[in-house]
Amino acid sequence: MSFASLGLHSHLLDHLTTLGYATPTPIQQQAIPAVLAGKDLMAGAQTGTGKTAAFALPLLHRLFLDKDTQAIRVLVLTPTRELAQQVHASFERYSAPLSIRSVVAYGGTSINVQLDALRKGCDVLVATPGRLLELLMKGLIDLRQLDTLVLDEADRMLDMGFIIDIQRILKKLPDSRQTLFFSATFNDDIFALSKTLLRDPQLIEVDNRNTTARQVEQSVYAVDADRKSALISFLIGSKNWQQVLIFTRTKQGADALAKEMLKDGIATQAIHGDKSQGARDRALTDFKAGKVRALVATDVAARGIDIEQLHYVINHELPYHAEDYIHRIGRTGRAGATGLAVSLITEKERYLLTDIEKLIGTPFVVQWLPGFEPDLDKVIRSPKQREPSKKTLRAQALGQTSPKSKKSPRRRR
């Protein structure tokens, strides 16, 4: 099947040829006709399979054919700044020959720069919920002529606590819009939300639900917590790995790990929610350019880094939400390339590995690396000692005193 068979405009087809796009991916083959037909859609596919093009290309096609109004016609909501930048860059790349303007808006940077861009004209707005709500509440944008709403990585937005913001945003949108959900994972919360937002949606799942990318090799090593950083440095140094993305659960953990790796002589930077947008952009630019060998990130970056030649992902700690594991390792093995995902676990983290195994339906063989074998004496626990609940552990990672703490404000991105 070719892109021409999907009904896209000749201008888009010619441009896709110059970009090197020859054959649509399975998600693109199924989603593009549905979006062109104006249907509401729930589409799930593994990361790196071209989900952004699956909605961007048909929406650009429709905008090009009907561009009489000077108004925002397409709104794409993303959970993180990095993903907003990535989606916006894709729209700009695909729309180069069409004279269609896209603008990106997110927190952590000057709103005035974004307003200047909006005043010059905007057909497609890519935004994070917090900044979009700010623009709406101040009356700085008008979405009454919106045709299509896209929720990209909708499950992550719910997980990050954006549901109230999304509900407030929806009140500002026309009821007659087209609504599209795109994600690599779907959970019960997403299906519940879809029943309130989508009208007779078409469900597209090109793989079994919540599966990992087949071209990514996955390995799990048991190791003591205090030797994880040393093992990571050993793997990178001894195997001469370049461009390694490493995930931690907390911002403090990311900074501490980057500091330890620098001591081992590995050029490393950390990115997380407490870093300024400028610092995050510079770190990503240096990482993509090969100036930084390892990038340590929290899950804020799990769905916003798109590097086709990224071969290595390491989980310094497994995530509390099993779905995040799929998105983390999906940063490698993109666009048909192969990749390697290595996870390091302690005995206390075995239950997190079990959650992941249940989600993806695949058991792991936990290995020991010679020289880094775990000390079994450290894992002997008192029979009365209880494993902390996942809610308690997640609250601690977010800096809250308890899972239900109301003192810690919800962060907007």
C-alpha positions as CSV (number, residue, x, y, z in Angstrom):
1,M,0.0,0.0,0.0
2,S,1.2,3.5,-0.8
3,F,0.4,6.9,0.7
4,A,-1.3,7.8,-2.6
5,S,-3.9,5.0,-2.0
6,L,-4.9,6.7,1.2
7,G,-6.4,9.8,-0.5
8,L,-3.9,12.4,0.5
9,H,-3.4,15.6,-1.6
10,S,-0.7,15.5,-4.3
11,H,1.2,18.3,-2.6
12,L,1.5,16.2,0.5
13,L,2.4,13.1,-1.4
14,D,5.2,14.9,-3.3
15,H,6.6,16.3,0.0
16,L,6.5,12.9,1.7
17,T,8.6,11.5,-1.2
18,T,11.2,14.2,-0.6
19,L,11.2,13.3,3.1
20,G,11.8,9.7,2.3
21,Y,8.4,8.4,3.3
22,A,7.7,5.4,1.0
23,T,5.2,3.1,2.6
24,P,2.7,4.0,5.4
25,T,3.0,2.1,8.6
26,P,0.0,-0.1,9.8
27,I,-1.3,2.6,12.1
28,Q,-1.1,5.2,9.3
29,Q,-2.9,2.8,6.9
30,Q,-5.8,2.5,9.2
31,A,-6.0,5.9,10.9
32,I,-5.5,8.2,7.9
33,P,-8.7,7.2,6.0
34,A,-10.7,7.4,9.3
35,V,-9.4,10.9,10.1
36,L,-10.1,12.0,6.5
37,A,-13.7,10.8,6.9
38,G,-14.2,12.9,10.0
39,K,-14.7,10.0,12.4
40,D,-13.9,10.1,16.1
41,L,-11.0,7.7,16.8
42,M,-9.2,5.8,19.4
43,A,-5.9,4.6,18.0
44,G,-3.2,2.6,19.8
45,A,0.1,1.4,18.5
46,Q,3.6,0.8,19.7
47,T,5.8,3.8,20.1
48,G,7.9,4.7,17.1
49,T,5.4,3.4,14.6
50,G,4.4,6.8,13.2
51,K,1.4,7.8,15.3
52,T,2.0,11.5,14.8
53,A,2.0,11.3,11.0
54,A,-1.2,9.2,11.3
55,F,-3.2,12.2,12.5
56,A,-1.0,15.1,11.2
57,L,-1.1,14.2,7.6
58,P,-4.9,13.8,7.2
59,L,-5.6,16.9,9.2
60,L,-3.1,18.9,7.1
61,H,-4.9,17.6,4.0
62,R,-8.3,18.9,5.2
63,L,-6.9,22.2,6.3
64,F,-5.3,22.7,2.9
65,L,-8.6,22.1,1.1
66,D,-10.6,24.4,3.4
67,K,-8.5,27.3,4.6
68,D,-11.0,30.2,4.3
69,T,-11.2,31.1,8.0
70,Q,-8.4,32.7,10.0
71,A,-8.9,30.7,13.1
72,I,-7.4,27.8,15.1
73,R,-8.9,24.7,13.4
74,V,-6.8,21.9,15.1
75,L,-5.8,21.6,18.7
76,V,-3.4,18.9,19.9
77,L,-3.0,18.4,23.6
78,T,0.1,16.7,24.9
79,P,1.1,15.9,28.5
80,T,4.7,17.3,28.4
81,R,6.7,20.2,26.9
82,E,9.0,17.8,25.1
83,L,6.2,16.0,23.4
84,A,4.6,19.3,22.4
85,Q,7.8,20.4,20.8
86,Q,8.1,17.0,19.0
87,V,4.5,17.1,17.6
88,H,4.8,20.7,16.6
89,A,8.1,20.0,14.7
90,S,6.3,17.2,12.9
91,F,3.4,19.5,11.8
92,E,5.9,22.0,10.5
93,R,7.9,19.4,8.6
94,Y,4.9,17.9,7.0
95,S,3.2,21.2,6.1
96,A,6.2,22.9,4.5
97,P,4.7,23.2,1.0
98,L,1.1,24.0,2.2
99,S,1.4,27.4,3.9
100,I,-0.3,26.1,7.0
101,R,0.8,27.7,10.3
102,S,1.3,25.8,13.5
103,V,2.2,27.2,16.9
104,V,3.4,25.4,20.1
105,A,2.5,26.7,23.6
106,Y,3.7,25.3,26.9
107,G,4.6,26.5,30.4
108,G,8.1,27.2,31.7
109,T,8.8,29.8,29.1
110,S,7.7,33.3,28.1
111,I,4.0,33.4,27.1
112,N,4.7,36.6,25.2
113,V,6.8,34.8,22.6
114,Q,3.9,32.3,22.1
115,L,1.4,35.1,21.8
116,D,3.4,36.9,19.1
117,A,3.4,33.6,17.2
118,L,-0.4,33.2,17.6
119,R,-1.0,36.8,16.4
120,K,0.8,36.0,13.1
121,G,-1.9,33.4,12.4
122,C,-2.4,29.8,13.6
123,D,-4.2,26.9,12.0
124,V,-2.8,24.2,14.3
125,L,-2.1,24.7,18.0
126,V,0.0,22.2,19.9
127,A,-0.2,22.8,23.6
128,T,0.1,21.4,27.1
129,P,-3.1,21.7,29.2
130,G,-1.7,24.2,31.8
131,R,-0.5,26.8,29.3
132,L,-3.6,26.3,27.1
133,L,-5.9,26.9,30.0
134,E,-4.0,30.0,30.9
135,L,-4.5,31.4,27.4
136,L,-8.2,30.6,27.5
137,M,-8.9,32.0,30.9
138,K,-7.2,35.3,30.0
139,G,-9.2,35.4,26.7
140,L,-6.1,35.4,24.6
141,I,-7.3,32.7,22.2
142,D,-10.6,31.7,20.7
143,L,-11.3,28.0,19.9
144,R,-15.0,28.4,18.9
145,Q,-14.2,27.5,15.3
146,L,-12.1,24.4,16.2
147,D,-12.7,21.4,13.9
148,T,-10.6,18.7,15.6
149,L,-9.2,18.0,19.0
150,V,-6.3,15.5,19.4
151,L,-5.3,14.0,22.7
152,D,-1.8,12.6,22.2
153,E,-0.8,10.2,25.0
154,A,-4.1,10.7,26.7
155,D,-3.4,8.1,29.4
156,R,-0.3,10.0,30.5
157,M,-2.4,13.2,30.9
158,L,-4.8,11.5,33.2
159,D,-1.9,9.9,35.1
160,M,-0.3,13.4,35.6
161,G,-3.6,14.8,37.0
162,F,-4.7,16.9,34.1
163,I,-8.3,15.7,34.0
164,I,-9.7,18.8,35.7
165,D,-7.8,21.0,33.3
166,I,-9.0,19.0,30.3
167,Q,-12.6,19.2,31.5
168,R,-12.3,23.0,31.8
169,I,-10.8,23.2,28.3
170,L,-13.6,21.1,26.8
171,K,-16.1,23.6,27.9
172,K,-14.5,26.2,25.6
173,L,-14.6,23.9,22.6
174,P,-17.5,23.4,20.1
175,D,-19.6,20.3,20.6
176,S,-19.5,19.4,16.9
177,R,-15.8,18.8,16.8
178,Q,-13.9,15.7,15.8
179,T,-12.0,14.1,18.7
180,L,-9.0,11.8,18.3
181,F,-7.3,9.7,21.0
182,F,-3.8,8.5,20.2
183,S,-1.5,6.5,22.5
184,A,0.7,3.5,22.9
185,T,-1.3,2.2,25.8
186,F,-5.0,2.3,26.7
187,N,-6.3,1.6,30.2
188,D,-9.7,1.6,31.9
189,D,-9.6,5.3,32.7
190,I,-9.0,6.1,29.0
191,F,-12.0,4.0,27.9
192,A,-14.2,5.6,30.6
193,L,-13.1,9.1,29.4
194,S,-13.7,8.2,25.7
195,K,-17.3,7.4,26.4
196,T,-17.9,11.0,27.5
197,L,-15.9,12.7,24.8
198,L,-16.1,10.6,21.6
199,R,-19.1,9.9,19.4
200,D,-19.3,6.4,18.0
201,P,-15.5,6.2,17.8
202,Q,-13.6,3.8,15.6
203,L,-11.1,1.7,17.6
204,I,-7.8,0.9,15.9
205,E,-5.2,-1.3,17.6
206,V,-2.5,-2.5,15.2
207,D,-0.9,-4.7,17.9
208,N,-2.2,-6.5,21.0
209,R,-3.0,-3.9,23.6
210,N,-0.1,-2.7,25.8
211,T,2.6,-4.6,23.9
212,T,6.2,-3.5,23.7
213,A,8.0,-2.9,20.4
214,R,9.1,-6.3,18.9
215,Q,12.4,-4.9,17.7
216,V,13.6,-3.9,21.2
217,E,15.6,-6.6,23.1
218,Q,14.8,-6.5,26.8
219,S,17.2,-7.5,29.6
220,V,16.8,-7.4,33.4
221,Y,19.7,-7.5,35.8
222,A,19.4,-8.0,39.6
223,V,21.8,-5.7,41.5
224,D,22.0,-4.0,44.9
225,A,20.7,-0.4,44.9
226,D,24.0,1.1,45.9
227,R,25.7,-0.5,42.9
228,K,23.3,0.5,40.2
229,S,25.2,3.6,39.1
230,A,28.5,1.6,39.0
231,L,26.8,-1.1,36.8
232,I,25.4,1.5,34.4
233,S,28.9,3.1,34.0
234,F,30.4,-0.3,33.5
235,L,27.9,-1.2,30.8
236,I,28.4,2.1,28.9
237,G,32.1,2.1,29.2
238,S,32.9,-1.6,28.6
239,K,30.5,-1.9,25.7
240,N,31.3,1.6,24.3
241,W,27.7,2.6,24.1
242,Q,26.9,6.0,22.8
243,Q,23.7,8.0,23.3
244,V,22.2,6.2,26.2
245,L,18.9,7.3,27.7
246,I,18.5,6.4,31.4
247,F,15.3,6.7,33.4
248,T,14.9,7.3,37.1
249,R,11.7,7.8,39.1
250,T,12.6,11.0,40.9
251,K,14.2,14.3,40.0
252,Q,16.6,14.0,42.9
253,G,17.6,10.5,41.7
254,A,18.3,11.8,38.2
255,D,20.6,14.6,39.5
256,A,22.4,12.2,41.8
257,L,22.9,9.5,39.1
258,A,24.2,12.1,36.6
259,K,26.7,13.3,39.2
260,E,28.0,9.8,39.9
261,M,28.4,9.1,36.2
262,L,30.3,12.3,35.6
263,K,32.7,11.1,38.3
264,D,33.2,7.9,36.3
265,G,34.2,10.0,33.3
266,I,31.0,9.6,31.3
267,A,29.6,12.9,29.9
268,T,26.1,13.0,31.4
269,Q,23.3,15.5,31.9
270,A,19.9,15.2,33.6
271,I,16.5,16.6,32.6
272,H,13.4,16.7,34.7
273,G,10.5,19.0,35.7
274,D,12.6,21.3,38.0
275,K,15.0,22.2,35.1
276,S,14.2,25.3,33.2
277,Q,12.9,24.9,29.7
278,G,16.1,26.4,28.3
279,A,18.2,23.9,30.3
280,R,16.1,21.0,29.1
281,D,16.3,22.1,25.5
282,R,20.1,22.5,25.7
283,A,20.5,19.1,27.3
284,L,18.4,17.4,24.6
285,T,20.2,19.3,21.8
286,D,23.6,18.2,23.2
287,F,22.4,14.6,23.6
288,K,21.1,14.4,20.0
289,A,24.3,16.0,18.7
290,G,26.4,13.4,20.6
291,K,28.0,16.0,22.8
292,V,26.5,14.2,25.8
293,R,26.9,10.4,26.0
294,A,24.2,9.7,28.6
295,L,21.0,11.5,29.4
296,V,19.3,10.8,32.7
297,A,15.6,11.6,32.7
298,T,12.4,11.2,34.7
299,D,9.2,10.1,33.0
300,V,8.5,13.7,32.0
301,A,10.7,12.9,29.0
302,A,9.5,9.4,28.3
303,R,7.1,10.5,25.6
304,G,8.9,13.5,24.2
305,I,12.3,12.2,23.0
306,D,12.4,11.1,19.4
307,I,15.8,10.1,18.2
308,E,15.7,7.6,15.3
309,Q,19.2,6.2,16.1
310,L,18.8,5.9,19.8
311,H,19.9,2.3,20.5
312,Y,20.1,2.1,24.3
313,V,17.6,2.7,27.1
314,I,18.4,1.8,30.8
315,N,15.8,1.7,33.6
316,H,17.8,2.7,36.6
317,E,14.6,2.1,38.5
318,L,11.4,0.6,37.2
319,P,8.4,2.9,37.0
320,Y,5.5,2.7,39.5
321,H,3.0,2.6,36.6
322,A,3.7,-0.5,34.4
323,E,2.4,1.4,31.3
324,D,5.3,3.8,31.6
325,Y,7.7,0.9,31.0
326,I,6.3,0.6,27.5
327,H,6.8,4.3,26.8
328,R,10.3,4.3,28.3
329,I,11.7,1.5,26.2
330,G,9.8,2.8,23.2
331,R,12.3,5.6,22.9
332,T,14.6,3.1,21.2
333,G,13.8,0.7,18.3
334,R,12.0,3.5,16.4
335,A,11.2,3.6,12.7
336,G,12.0,-0.1,12.3
337,A,15.4,0.1,13.9
338,T,16.6,-2.3,16.6
339,G,17.2,-1.3,20.2
340,L,18.2,-2.6,23.6
341,A,16.4,-1.9,26.9
342,V,18.2,-2.8,30.2
343,S,16.4,-2.7,33.5
344,L,18.1,-2.9,36.9
345,I,16.1,-4.2,39.9
346,T,16.6,-4.9,43.5
347,E,14.8,-7.5,45.4
348,K,12.4,-4.8,46.8
349,E,11.5,-3.9,43.2
350,R,10.4,-7.4,42.1
351,Y,6.7,-6.5,42.5
352,L,7.1,-3.7,39.9
353,L,8.6,-6.2,37.5
354,T,5.7,-8.5,38.1
355,D,3.3,-5.7,37.3
356,I,5.1,-5.2,34.0
357,E,5.0,-8.9,33.2
358,K,1.3,-9.0,33.8
359,L,0.7,-5.9,31.6
360,I,2.7,-7.1,28.5
361,G,2.0,-10.8,29.0
362,T,5.7,-11.7,28.9
363,P,7.8,-13.1,31.7
364,F,11.4,-11.9,32.2
365,V,14.5,-13.9,33.0
366,V,16.3,-12.0,35.7
367,Q,20.1,-12.2,35.2
368,W,23.2,-11.6,37.4
369,L,26.1,-9.8,35.8
370,P,29.5,-11.2,37.0
371,G,31.1,-8.8,39.4
372,F,27.7,-7.1,40.3
373,E,25.9,-10.0,41.9
374,P,23.4,-8.9,44.5
375,D,24.2,-9.5,48.2
376,L,21.6,-12.0,49.3
377,D,22.1,-11.0,53.0
378,K,20.7,-7.6,52.2
379,V,17.3,-8.9,51.0
380,I,16.4,-10.8,54.1
381,R,13.4,-9.0,55.6
382,S,11.6,-9.4,58.9
383,P,8.3,-11.3,58.5
384,K,6.5,-8.4,60.1
385,Q,7.9,-5.8,57.7
386,R,5.4,-4.8,55.1
387,E,6.1,-3.7,51.6
388,P,5.1,-0.1,51.1
389,S,2.1,0.3,48.8
390,K,2.6,1.7,45.3
391,K,0.5,4.7,46.2
392,T,2.8,5.5,49.1
393,L,6.0,5.0,47.0
394,R,4.6,7.2,44.2
395,A,3.7,9.9,46.8
396,Q,7.2,9.8,48.1
397,A,8.6,10.2,44.6
398,L,6.4,13.2,44.0
399,G,7.6,14.8,47.3
400,Q,4.2,14.3,49.0
401,T,3.8,13.3,52.7
402,S,1.1,10.8,51.8
403,P,-0.7,9.6,48.7
404,K,-3.7,11.9,49.5
405,S,-1.7,14.9,50.5
406,K,-3.4,18.1,49.3
407,K,-0.5,20.4,50.1
408,S,1.5,19.5,47.1
409,P,0.1,21.5,44.1
410,R,-0.5,19.8,40.8
411,R,2.2,20.8,38.5
412,R,1.3,22.2,35.1
413,R,3.6,21.7,32.2
